[in-house]
Amino acid sequence: MNTKQSVILVIEDDKEINDLLTAFLKEDGFSVIQAMNGLEGLPYITGELDLVLLDLMLPRMPGEQVLEEIRKLSAVPVIIISGKVSLSDKVDLLNSGADDYITKPFQRKEVLARVRAALRRESLYRSKPQKQQYKYASLSLDEASHEVYWGDTPINLTQTEFAVLNTMMKAPHEVHSRDDLYAKVWNTNYFGDDNAITVHISRLRQKLKLASGMDLIETVWGIGYKFKKEESLC
């Protein structure tokens, strides 16, 4: 049972699915607000809200546009729930500000695990940890300020991208498996969906390369990811 009654907004036009998600969440101790479309849900964004579950195939305003409007108003975590499964769709959503996604049809266990993980990431992001700084080559990360730099160039990361990079920079010479990243970043078990990790690593690589001019992360096929040896960077 969740001790803190976090408030979750469910925006889903299918009443049966909306009610099912609401039942899952309430059984786990969350307070739930139900909305049948984006226009109905958007007024709640600036209120006391901890997380949004957002469908894409919505009437009146598509979910992609609802996500854009949410990001204009708030940094509240948003988890997409959709039948769209292509990697390009997921990349576009994450680049637009989504924090995670769940593919339909979904299971209660996965919904609750991803909701809890998103709320934990948000809590950690807002907390003030003891100051820890990590370096790899000219890349520096500050846990306390949540700042990342390549030399003097700042790199803007999402909360999840920051968490992935933070995990890797704590052990820059190790290979980080998908299981390890799920456990440390998502704070949950690995659900066998490589796309979630692939998308965040891909986006992180792009941002690091834009700042440094180099590919800093390499894939160890069948295992996970690691930083390239510093002496190989050029």
N, C-alpha and C positions, 0 to 999 in steps of 0.2 A: 504494500500500500504506500502510495506517495505521501510523505509527511507534509510537504508544503503544497497547498492546493493551487497549483499553477493554472492560469486561465488560457485555454486553447480555443482558437476560432477555427471552425470547420466550414469551409466554403465548398459546397458540393451540391449540384442541382438534382442529383438522383436521391430522392428521399430515403429509399431503402438503404443506400450506401451511407448517406449522411447519418441516419439513425444508427447504423451498425458501428460506424466509427465513434459516434457519441457514446454508445453503450460500452465499447472497449475502453474508452478514456475515463468515463465516469467510474467504471468498475475498478480502475487503477487509481482512483482518488483525485482525478483532475476535474476542474470546473470547465464546462464546455459551453460555447456560444455557437449556435447553428445559423448558417446563412445559406440561402438557396442560389445566390448569384453574387457576383462581385460588387455590384452596386449596393446590395444589401449588407455586404460584409465590410466594405471600406470604412464606413463611419466608426467602426470599432477599433480601427488600427491605432488611432491616437489615444486610446484609453488604456486601462490596465490590462495589458495583454502580454502573454509570455511566448506564444508560438502560434503559427498559422499552418493548417493543413489545407492545401489549395488544389482543386481539380482544374484541369485545363479546358475541357469541353463544356463551357458554361454559356448560358443564354445571355443576351444583351451586351455582355462584355467578355471576350475570351480571356482565359486564365493568364495567358502571356501578358496581356495588357493590364490585368489586375495586379500582376507581380510588379510591373513597372510603376503603377500608381502606389503600391505599398512601399516601394523603395524610395519614392519621393517623400514619403511621410515618416518612415520609421526603419530602423535596423532590426526589427523583430525577426527572429528566425522563421523561415518559410520552408516547409517541406512540400514538394509537389507530389500529388498522387495522380498517376496518369497511366493510360494504356499505351502511350508512346514509348517505344523501347529502343529506338535507334540512338547510336552514340552521338550523332550530330544534334539531335533534339536535346539530349541531356547536356551537352556542352553549351548550347545556346541558353538553356535555362540557368545553368550555373553561372554563366557569364552575365546573365541578366539580374543576378542577385539571389537565386535560390540557394539554400544551404544544403539540401539533400533531396532525394526523390525516392518514391516507392512505386513500383510498377504494379498495375492491376493485372490479374487478381492478386490481392494481398492476403496475408495471414495476420491474425491478432498479435502473435509473438513478435513479428517483424515491425509492425506499426508501433507497438509500445516501446520496443528496443530503440528504434530510431528517434522517437519522440524524446525518450529519456536522455539519449546521447546528445541530441541537439540542445536540450535544456542544460545539460552539464557543461557543454562547450560554452554556452552563453554565460553561465555562472562563472566559469573559469576566466572567461574573457573580461568580465566586469570586476573580478577580484583583483587584489593587488598582491601578487606573489613576491617572495623575497627576490631582490634584484639578482638576476642571473644573466650573464651575457655569453654568447657562444660565437665562435669565429670559424670560418672555413675559407681559405684563400683570402680574398678581399671582402667576403660576405660576412656581415655581422648581424646578430639577432639579439634584441633586448627583450627579455620576458616581461619586465616590469612596465615598460612603456609600450610594448607591442609594436616596436619599430624594427624594420629591416633595412639595411643599407648594403649597397655594393660600393665600397669606397665612400664617397660623399653623396652618392645617388640614392635617394629613398626609393623603396619598392613597396607599393601598396598591395596588400594581400587581404583576402577575405579571412574570416575567423578560421575556417577549415584549412585553407592553404597555410595560414600561419601555424596551425597546430601540426600539420604534416611536416613543414620545414623545421619546426622546433624539435619534433621527435627525431628527425634525421640528423640535425646539427648537434644533438646531445651525444651522438655516437657516429661521427662523420666518416669513420673508416669501416663501418660495418654495413653488411647487406641487410636491408629492412624488408622483411617478408610482408605479404599482404595481410596475413594473420596478425602480425605484429602491429602494423599500422591500424588495422581495425580495432585491435584491443586498446591501443594507446590514444588514438585520435577519436574514434567513434565510441569508445568505451563500451563496446558490445561485441558479441560473437560475429565471426565472418559468415555472411549469408551466401557466399559463393557468387556474388555479383561483381565481377572484375571491373565493370564499367564505372562504378562509384569511385574506386581508387584511380583507375586509368584517367578519368576526366580531371580529377583534382591534380594529379601528378602532371598531366599534359599542360594544364593551365599554369601551374607553378613553374614548369620548365620554360614556358613562353615568357613569363614575367622576368625570370632570372636571366634568360638569354638577352632580353631587351635591354636590361641594365648592364650586363657584363660583356655582351657580345660573344658569349661562349655557351656551349651546352655543358652544364655543370652536373646534371643527373643522368646516370645511365641505367638501362634496364638489365637486370640479370635474369635472363629468360627462365621461366619456370619457378623463379624464387621471389624476386621483388626488385628493389631499387637501391642504388647507392650513389654517393658522390664519386666523381672521377678523381683519380689521384692528382694532387695539386701540381706535381711536377709535369703532368701530361697536359696541363692547361696552356693554351697558347692563343 
